[in-house]
Amino acid sequence: MANELTIGGVDILPGKRVKLELPVARLYTDSQMSIPVEVLRARKAGPIVFVSAAIHGDELNGIEIVRRLMRIKSLKLSRGTLIAVPIVNVYGMLQQSRYLPDRRDLNRSFPGSAKGSLAGRMAHLFLNEIAHKCDYGIDLHTGAIHRSNLPQVRANLEDEETERLARAFGVPVLINSVLRDGSLRESAAASGTKILLYEAGEALRFDEVAIRAGLKGITNVLAALGMVVKRKSKAAKTEPFIAYDSSWVRASSSGIVNDLKKLGDRVVKGDGLAQICSPTGNFVDTLKAPKSGIIIGKQNIPLVQEGDAMFHIATFEKPGDVLDHIEIMQDTFTS
C-alpha cells in the first residue's frame, strides 16, 4: 500500500481518520448531493478494503451495519486502510427507492461514464474514487421490497483467495455467483478488486440477526486479512456451506398466500411450500418444492400474481448440516 491515498481530492495520510463527501450532482434546488465516505488508515501499510451499502437505496440493513462498524470504540487497524461508504445511492435512499430518479439500477450501470446518465456518473465516480483504489470490497445488500434473504455471501468462489475470505465471513450459506453485466462486482473484478456480496434481510426493514451477522462478518474478514486482531469468542463457529445450485419457485396461480414453510427451512422435493387461495373461496392451489434444499429467500407479502418469485431454494450436499449451522447463527445473534 502506497502512503498516498487521495479520495475526492482529499489526501489521507497513514494513521489518520477522515470523513469526506464525494460530490455527485446538484439537485433542482441547487443543493449539492454527495456520497458520504469515512476512511480509517493504520500507520502500517496493508490491504485497502471498502465496505459499501445502499447501492440500492431501499436496502437499509447495510447502512446500519456500516454505522455500527465505524462506531466500534475498539476498532483499530493494525495495518491497511478501511473505506466505509454507508450510502452509495443517496438519491434512492431519500426516496426509499431501489432506483435512481432516472429509474436506472445503479448496480447495472457500471463502469459508467463521467459524461453519461445520472446512474452512469454515480457508477463511474464510485468505481474510480473508491473501488479501483481497493484490493478488496464488501458490498452489503438485502432482498427486494416484500422479499427476505437468509444471511448469505455471494462471490466468485472459483478464486481461491475470495473463497477463503467468504468462508471467513462466517455465515452458513455461500453461493458461487456469476458476475452480472453492469454490476459493481464485474467492473471491480476487471481491475483486480476482489468483492464479497453480503445479502440478508428485506428492503426498507431492519433485521437484527442480519445486521449482527453482517457486522461480525466484516470484522472476521478484516481479521483474516491481518488488519485487526481477532478476539477469542465463546460462540459456536458457523461453518459455511457452498450451494452448488439455487433457483426461485414461482407462483402457479394468483391469489392469497398462506405460507407453509419459512426462511431457513429445509424442504424435500414435493413438500408444500405455500397454499395459494382464491379470495372468494373458488380454489386452493398448493405450491410444491420442485427439489430438495434450504429456503434462502422468500416473498413476504401474502398476495401473489401468477409467475411471481416466491421461494428461493438452494441445494447442498449435506442440507442437514446447513440447517444446524443456520440455527446456530440465529441463536448466536438473537441472544
CORLIN-V424969 format. One record per pair of residues at least 24 apart in sequence whose C-alpha atoms are under 6 Angstrom apart, sorted by the first residue. I is the first residue (numbers start at 1). J is the second residue. D is the distance in Angstrom with one decimal. If there is no record, write none. Layout:
i = (I:I)
j = (J:J)
d = (D:D)
This chain:
i = (1:1:7:14:14:14:15:15:15:16:35:37:37:38:38:39:39:40:40:41:42:42:42:42:44:45:45:46:46:47:48:48:48:48:49:49:49:49:50:50:50:50:51:51:51:51:52:52:52:53:53:53:54:54:54:55:55:56:57:57:57:57:57:58:58:58:58:58:58:59:59:59:60:61:62:65:65:77:77:78:78:79:107:107:108:108:109:110:110:110:111:135:136:136:136:137:138:138:138:139:140:141:141:142:142:142:142:142:143:143:143:144:145:146:146:146:147:147:147:147:148:148:148:148:149:149:149:149:150:150:150:151:151:151:152:152:153:153:154:155:165:168:168:169:169:169:170:170:171:172:172:172:172:172:173:173:174:174:175:175:209:238:243:243:243:245:245:246:246:247:247:248:248:248:249:249:249:250:250:250:250:251:251:251:252:253:254:254:254:255:256:256:257:257:263:264:264:265:265:266:266:267:267:268)
j = (45:46:129:41:42:43:41:42:43:41:88:84:85:83:84:82:83:81:82:81:77:78:79:80:79:79:80:79:80:80:80:81:134:135:82:134:136:137:82:83:84:137:84:137:138:139:85:86:139:86:87:140:87:88:89:88:89:98:89:92:93:97:98:93:96:97:98:203:204:142:203:204:204:206:140:211:215:227:228:227:228:227:183:184:182:183:182:182:183:184:187:193:193:194:195:195:195:196:197:197:198:198:199:199:200:201:202:203:201:202:203:203:203:299:300:301:202:298:299:300:201:202:297:298:200:201:296:297:200:296:297:199:200:210:198:199:197:198:197:196:221:220:221:217:220:221:217:238:240:239:240:241:325:326:240:241:241:242:242:243:333:325:314:315:316:314:315:313:314:312:313:309:311:312:309:310:311:307:308:309:310:306:307:308:306:306:304:305:306:304:302:303:302:303:295:295:296:294:295:293:294:292:293:292)
d = (5.3:5.6:5.7:5.3:5.6:4.7:5.1:4.6:4.4:5.5:5.9:5.8:4.8:5.9:5.2:5.8:4.6:5.8:5.2:4.4:5.3:6.0:4.9:5.5:4.6:5.4:5.0:5.0:3.6:4.7:5.6:4.6:4.8:5.4:5.0:5.5:4.8:5.3:5.8:4.4:5.7:4.7:5.0:5.8:4.8:5.9:4.7:5.7:4.9:5.0:5.4:4.9:5.0:5.5:5.8:5.0:5.0:4.5:5.3:4.0:4.0:5.3:4.7:5.6:5.0:5.0:5.0:5.4:5.3:5.5:4.7:6.0:5.8:5.4:5.2:5.6:5.6:5.4:5.2:5.3:5.5:5.0:4.7:6.0:4.1:4.8:5.0:4.6:5.6:5.9:5.8:4.9:5.2:4.8:5.7:4.6:5.6:4.9:5.9:4.8:4.9:5.8:4.8:5.0:4.8:5.1:5.2:5.8:5.9:4.7:5.8:5.3:4.8:5.9:5.0:5.6:5.6:5.6:4.2:5.4:4.8:4.4:5.5:5.5:4.8:5.0:5.8:4.3:5.3:4.9:6.0:5.7:4.2:6.0:5.9:5.4:5.6:4.6:5.1:5.3:5.9:5.9:5.8:4.1:5.5:5.5:5.8:5.7:5.8:6.0:4.1:5.9:5.9:5.9:5.5:5.3:5.9:4.7:5.7:5.2:5.3:5.7:5.9:5.7:5.3:5.8:5.5:5.5:4.1:5.6:5.7:5.8:5.5:4.2:5.9:5.8:5.2:5.1:5.2:4.4:5.5:5.0:4.9:5.3:5.5:4.3:5.4:4.3:4.6:5.6:5.8:4.9:4.6:5.7:5.4:5.1:5.8:5.7:5.6:5.8:4.5:5.4:5.5:4.1)
